[in-house]
Amino acid sequence: CDSPSVISSQRLADTAEDADLYHEFNASLEFDYFNSLLINTMDEESNYIELGGEFPLEENEHFNKLQVNTLMSDIQVPTNVYNKDPDILNGVYMSEALNDVFISNFQKDPTLTWQFFGSSTGFFRLYPGIKWIADPNGVVTFDCRNRNWYIQAATSPKDLIIVVDVSGSMKGLKLTIAKHTINTILDTLGENDFVNIIAYTDYVHYVEPCFKGTLVQADLDNREHFKLLVEELQVKGEGKVKNAVKEAFQVLNEATVNVQGSLCNQAIMLITDGAMEDYQSVFQEFNWPEKKVRVFTYLIGRDTTFAENVKWIACNNKGYYTHINTLADVQENVMEYLHVLSRPMVISHDHDIIWTEAYMDSSLLLMTTVAMPVFSKKKETLSHGILLGVVGTDIPLLEVIMLAPRHKLGAHGYAFLITNNGYILAHPDLRPLQLSHEVVDHIK
Ligand SMILES: *[C@@H]1O[C@H](CO)[C@@H](O)[C@H](O)[C@H]1NC(C)=O
């Protein structure tokens, strides 16, 4: 049966969709909401400032002894998003409807901890409400749309091959930016995704030789493992992109033939400072005319001599070209590819549930987030599949294990959790493992 957290998330998703359906966008809307950064702030005349009204907080055992308000959610907005933008005001206004559901979910299931709605416009509604503390440099960089639970719920599963140029011209800052780009791409992946990384100069090599010719599950262990190997990459020789791309196509094609990988979106992420040789034939041979594999290209560095070539590769393979000049450009540019791969599933209107990988919260409890995408149900947008955002609930895994019928387990039995793609969420060993499909089918 469905666990209480799935039911809670489902209620949030339904409520958000209905609230949006009956809300008419008002470009001149004025609305004084509780901004979690500004709450309880007064001006010199002892009046509460705009968006910073009185918001009672009290210490709560259940929420790591944090100061919270269990009667209301409040709103966080990253510094680079205008907190009174009409999109934000309308979204915040319509999502007020979630307040009642947060409270009733918590009453029905006291094991729940945080419940939230991350909007595609950039605001983050969190229950219980808290006071948000700015980063040490005074800005708020937290953007719910970059969080793994948001990305996992908002996009379909993907098979990615990251192809990185490590030829001599990539030395210095370019290599640093390239490595950061790879890490940022890895951070957009979860256990529903599959990945591999190929580095090339005049020859092609897998950053992890053991993963040669395959796709591996992009779970936390593998992502961390890749990050360590990427850190060690060094530049040398001349860049020959053709063979590297060819290798990537072969791995992706083979995965399709052998029914491996996510069987959903396939993409090559090409990171380079330029492509020179005659590479067109490789796309002709492996990807045209269907263009089943999208190619996203990231041109690294100031020199744009080869921009046209790199743009051409993306444009002729249903991808996206971005130019990354500095380390600060990386995050935003990498996120672009996710818009292209966002879930086109509003027509079937199935709320794919995502269980994130287990993570440790601040009180060292092993947690999971149950997240669900929220779509516009308005008639005029129905065919485009407009994503409104993602709802989520956090629960300690121990509580989920408690749902298991202990008396049926026997003396040496134990409970473990498994997601529908064979990823173990919680296990007495607390080691995420990948099961074969036969085992998964057997358990089902
Ligand atoms: C839009 O919002 C403004 C300010 O809140 C309000 O005065 C106006 O009546 C609203 N318009 C509609 C059509 O609801």
The ligand as an SDF file (V2000), in Angstrom:
LIG
                    3D

 14 14  0  0  0  0  0  0  0  0999 V2000
   -5.4830   42.5490   -9.2070 C   0  0  0  0  0  0  0  0  0  0  0  0
   -4.8280   42.9420   -8.0320 O   0  0  0  0  0  0  0  0  0  0  0  0
   -5.0790   44.2590   -7.6120 C   0  0  0  0  0  0  0  0  0  0  0  0
   -4.1920   44.5860   -6.4250 C   0  0  0  0  0  0  0  0  0  0  0  0
   -4.1760   43.5360   -5.5020 O   0  0  0  0  0  0  0  0  0  0  0  0
   -6.5800   44.3980   -7.3010 C   0  0  0  0  0  0  0  0  0  0  0  0
   -6.8820   45.7010   -6.8770 O   0  0  0  0  0  0  0  0  0  0  0  0
   -7.3740   44.0140   -8.5320 C   0  0  0  0  0  0  0  0  0  0  0  0
   -8.7690   44.0290   -8.2430 O   0  0  0  0  0  0  0  0  0  0  0  0
   -6.9860   42.6520   -9.0530 C   0  0  0  0  0  0  0  0  0  0  0  0
   -7.6210   42.3810  -10.3140 N   0  0  0  0  0  0  0  0  0  0  0  0
   -8.4070   41.3300  -10.5280 C   0  0  0  0  0  0  0  0  0  0  0  0
   -8.9690   41.1980  -11.9010 C   0  0  0  0  0  0  0  0  0  0  0  0
   -8.6740   40.5280   -9.6530 O   0  0  0  0  0  0  0  0  0  0  0  0
  1  2  1  0
  1 10  1  0
  2  3  1  0
  3  4  1  0
  3  6  1  0
  4  5  1  0
  6  7  1  0
  6  8  1  0
  8  9  1  0
  8 10  1  0
 10 11  1  0
 11 12  1  0
 12 13  1  0
 12 14  2  0
M  END
$$$$
